[in-house]
Amino acid sequence: MPHAARRIIAVFASAAVLAGCSSLSGGEQDFPSGEVRSTVQKRQENGSLLDVFGGGTSESGVLFSSNRNGGEGLAGSVNKHLWMASLETLAFLPIASTDPFTGVIATDWGSTPEKPGERFKVTAYVTDVALDPKALRVAVFREVLDERGAWIAAPVAEDTPRKIEDSILVRARQLRLDERAKG
């Protein structure tokens, strides 16, 4: 089996396991909450990823291209608008790693000032060059601090990954419209 096929299978297997874990939700947790939600909304309404990093066009050296199927890809492997929207939407958490060739963005653990005993970690998978909901999957992990001071895994509200996916998709469409308007 080719290496790329094994990698894709591993990504989808991980997503399936995470989807099963999210159904164990004990209490409904709205995500993101409080200050984090307002930060995400402000970035979606007012800024772009380039604004966050100081402006400019493709200063990161990442290549953008169009493929033969009509999709606009990042280095020919994932949709550039989904990729940039994912980075921008998840910027309220520390970014741990990114790989535009496999389409994986992983954050590190982050918490809000309102709930310091709870933290989240998110992994976004951009799987296609098309700007399509099927090209994006999000996995959310949650931990809570127990009475001994140890972090333990906790359930995530069932709709949390979908809310983040929807937020990313809305921003990706805005980025595409902005790009077309600039011409």
C-alpha positions in Angstrom: 0.0 0.0 0.0 1.5 3.4 -1.0 2.7 5.6 1.9 0.2 8.4 1.0 -2.8 5.9 1.1 -1.7 4.7 4.6 -1.5 8.3 5.8 -5.0 9.1 4.6 -6.4 5.9 6.2 -4.7 6.8 9.5 -6.2 10.3 9.4 -9.7 9.0 8.8 -9.3 6.3 11.4 -8.3 8.9 13.9 -11.2 11.1 13.0 -13.6 8.1 13.4 -12.2 7.3 16.8 -12.5 10.9 17.9 -16.1 11.1 16.6 -17.0 8.1 18.8 -15.4 9.8 21.8 -17.3 13.0 21.4 -20.6 11.1 21.7 -19.7 10.4 25.4 -20.6 13.9 26.3 -21.7 14.2 29.9 -22.5 17.9 30.0 -23.0 20.3 27.2 -20.0 22.5 26.8 -20.3 25.4 24.4 -17.1 26.0 22.5 -15.5 28.4 22.2 -16.7 30.4 25.1 -16.5 33.9 26.5 -13.5 35.9 25.5 -12.3 33.1 23.2 -15.5 33.3 21.2 -15.3 37.1 20.8 -11.7 36.8 19.6 -12.7 34.3 17.0 -15.6 36.3 15.9 -13.5 39.5 15.6 -10.9 37.7 13.5 -13.6 36.3 11.2 -15.3 39.7 10.8 -12.3 42.1 10.6 -9.1 40.4 9.8 -7.3 37.8 7.8 -4.5 35.4 8.6 -2.0 37.8 7.0 -3.2 40.6 9.3 -2.4 38.4 12.3 1.2 37.8 11.1 1.9 41.3 9.9 0.4 41.6 6.4 1.7 40.9 3.0 1.0 38.4 0.3 2.4 34.9 0.7 5.4 36.1 2.6 5.6 32.6 4.2 7.0 31.2 1.0 4.1 28.7 0.7 3.2 28.1 -2.9 -0.4 28.6 -4.1 -1.5 27.0 -7.3 -4.5 26.0 -9.3 -4.9 22.4 -10.2 -6.4 20.7 -13.2 -9.7 20.1 -11.4 -10.3 23.8 -10.9 -9.6 23.9 -7.2 -7.1 26.4 -5.8 -4.7 24.5 -3.7 -1.9 25.2 -1.3 1.2 23.6 -2.7 -1.1 21.6 -4.9 -2.6 19.5 -2.1 -5.2 21.3 -0.1 -7.6 24.2 -0.6 -5.8 27.5 0.2 -8.9 29.2 1.5 -9.8 26.3 3.8 -6.2 26.2 5.0 -5.9 29.9 5.7 -9.4 30.0 7.4 -8.4 27.0 9.6 -5.2 28.7 10.7 -7.1 32.0 11.4 -10.0 30.4 13.2 -7.8 28.2 15.4 -5.4 31.1 16.2 -6.9 31.5 19.6 -5.1 28.3 20.5 -1.3 27.9 20.2 -0.5 26.2 16.9 1.7 23.1 17.5 2.3 22.0 14.0 1.1 22.5 10.4 1.6 20.4 7.3 0.1 21.8 4.1 1.0 18.7 2.1 -1.1 16.4 4.3 -3.5 19.1 5.3 -3.1 18.7 9.0 -3.1 21.6 11.5 -2.6 20.7 15.2 -2.9 23.0 18.1 -1.4 22.7 21.5 -3.5 22.8 24.7 -5.2 26.1 25.5 -7.7 27.4 28.1 -9.7 30.5 28.7 -9.3 32.8 31.7 -13.0 32.1 32.6 -12.3 28.4 33.0 -8.6 27.7 33.9 -9.4 24.2 35.0 -10.5 23.2 31.5 -8.4 23.1 28.3 -8.9 22.2 24.6 -6.8 21.0 21.8 -7.9 20.9 18.1 -6.8 19.1 15.0 -8.1 20.2 11.6 -7.8 18.1 8.5 -8.1 19.8 5.1 -8.3 16.8 2.7 -9.0 18.3 -0.8 -8.3 21.2 -3.1 -12.0 21.9 -3.3 -13.7 24.5 -1.1 -16.3 22.0 0.1 -17.5 20.9 3.5 -16.4 17.3 2.8 -12.8 18.6 2.5 -12.7 19.6 6.1 -12.8 17.6 9.4 -12.1 18.9 12.9 -11.3 16.8 16.0 -11.6 18.4 19.4 -10.0 17.2 22.6 -10.9 18.4 26.1 -9.3 17.9 29.5 -10.2 19.0 32.9 -8.1 19.5 36.0 -9.0 17.0 38.8 -8.7 17.6 42.5 -5.1 16.3 42.5 -4.0 18.8 39.9 -3.8 16.2 37.1 -5.3 16.8 33.6 -7.8 14.1 32.7 -9.6 13.5 29.4 -13.2 14.8 29.4 -16.0 14.5 26.9 -16.6 17.1 24.2 -20.0 18.3 23.3 -21.2 16.4 20.2 -21.8 19.5 18.1 -18.5 21.2 19.0 -16.4 20.0 16.0 -19.3 20.9 13.6 -19.4 24.4 15.0 -15.7 24.9 14.5 -16.0 23.4 10.9 -18.9 25.8 10.1 -16.9 28.7 11.4 -13.9 27.7 9.2 -16.1 27.2 6.2 -17.7 30.6 6.6 -14.3 32.3 6.8 -12.9 30.3 3.9 -15.8 31.5 1.7 -15.2 35.1 2.9 -11.5 34.8 1.9 -12.4 33.5 -1.5 -14.9 36.3 -2.1 -12.4 38.9 -0.9 -9.8 37.5 -3.3 -12.2 37.5 -6.2 -13.2 41.1 -5.4 -9.6 42.2 -5.4 -9.4 40.7 -8.8 
